[in-house]
Amino acid sequence: VIELAAVGTPALVVHGPTLDRNLATMAAARPGSRCRPHVKAHKTTELARRQHAIGHAGFTAATTREVLGLAVVGLGEDLLLANETIDGRRLRAMADCGARVTIAVDSVETIDAAADHGIREVLIDVDVGLPRGGCDPVVAGALADRAGRAGLEVRGVMGYEGHVSLYTDRAQRAAATAAAMEVLHGAHAAVGGDVVSAGATVTYDLNHVATEIQAGSYALMDTAFAPLVPEFAPAMWIESTVISVSPEHAVVDAGLKALGMDHGPPTIDGAQVLIVSDEHITFRPDEAVRVGDRVRVWPAHVDPTVAYHEWMHLTDGEEVLERWPVDLRGW
Ligand SMILES: Cc1ncc(COP(=O)(O)O)c(C=O)c1O
């Protein structure tokens, strides 16, 4: 048995029982194929195995690396690259990996690249309001025809309503989700197919159009999204060590090279975070701390935080139950 206290810091730590509760909550609300967990949020095949064991056979990925990594460990029943690529080498690797791989396309270029490099199945990615990938909904049908002529099987549509996470008010978020999904519904009528893939952790119970929800953050959760969906609890923190104490503040050995800051600074219970620099957080604790004390740093954004770490330590109390490689990192 390894004690958490023996793990070098900064370290990525996951509370096993909280993770399992989060997975069970989603699996009850969106069982089986009604949720296609997005692995970009954890980049860890061992965690994907737990999602598979609780009933979700299909996965969403953002990178080729995630697709190939899932395929190689036997989790390739139904993988969706919910992202565009024209990289022929990567497309060919996905086509030949032995898994069922479906790719998002939103242009003639991405359709032709997929067809030229052996991809068999695609979704037409539709812009539903987030200024990122996705075609203009009025051309979705024409792109589907083009994909069919290129020999691709069009399984349906995808449209990620990420912009609605700006609405912390649930009724506003529901209305924005409904508006986005009306667009996707219209595009689906023109495209056809069985799949309407959309959604996120913050819309998993508000999206009534998607046949499958691409939720990612729900498993590990973070301090930015938890207030919007409190049924999912933060399960992941950065374990850090106090390395310096002064009368005014204290310092731990975890900084912005150990956590994603794009959704704001991290939180430390019972303390005020003052400065986050490369390898340090300067904070003001409510009660005195000593050099050597362990401190939990709660990130505001789980996805980029995970991507900084090689290992995920699964714990219950002071015990490390398992040590999982964060093996889907890179591109
Ligand atoms: C294509 C796509 N689908 C779904 C999600 C939802 O992820 P989450 O549940 O972590 O908000 C994301 C996150 O950015 C995404 O890019």
The ligand as an SDF file (V2000), in Angstrom:
LIG
                    3D

 16 16  0  0  0  0  0  0  0  0999 V2000
  -16.7540   18.7240  -29.2220 C   0  0  0  0  0  0  0  0  0  0  0  0
  -16.9980   18.7800  -27.7670 C   0  0  0  0  0  0  0  0  0  0  0  0
  -18.0210   18.0910  -27.2630 N   0  0  0  0  0  0  0  0  0  0  0  0
  -18.3170   18.1140  -25.9550 C   0  0  0  0  0  0  0  0  0  0  0  0
  -17.5510   18.8560  -25.0670 C   0  0  0  0  0  0  0  0  0  0  0  0
  -18.0450   18.8960  -23.6480 C   0  0  0  0  0  0  0  0  0  0  0  0
  -17.1690   18.7020  -22.6750 O   0  0  0  0  0  0  0  0  0  0  0  0
  -17.5530   18.9570  -21.1570 P   0  0  0  0  0  0  0  0  0  0  0  0
  -18.5670   17.9510  -20.7870 O   0  0  0  0  0  0  0  0  0  0  0  0
  -16.2390   18.7050  -20.4990 O   0  0  0  0  0  0  0  0  0  0  0  0
  -18.0160   20.3440  -20.9960 O   0  0  0  0  0  0  0  0  0  0  0  0
  -16.4560   19.5810  -25.5450 C   0  0  0  0  0  0  0  0  0  0  0  0
  -15.6410   20.4070  -24.6240 C   0  0  0  0  0  0  0  0  0  0  0  0
  -14.9980   21.3540  -24.9690 O   0  0  0  0  0  0  0  0  0  0  0  0
  -16.1740   19.5510  -26.9280 C   0  0  0  0  0  0  0  0  0  0  0  0
  -15.1630   20.2460  -27.4420 O   0  0  0  0  0  0  0  0  0  0  0  0
  1  2  1  0
  2  3  1  0
  2 15  2  0
  3  4  2  0
  4  5  1  0
  5  6  1  0
  5 12  2  0
  6  7  1  0
  7  8  1  0
  8  9  2  0
  8 10  1  0
  8 11  1  0
 12 13  1  0
 12 15  1  0
 13 14  2  0
 15 16  1  0
M  END
$$$$
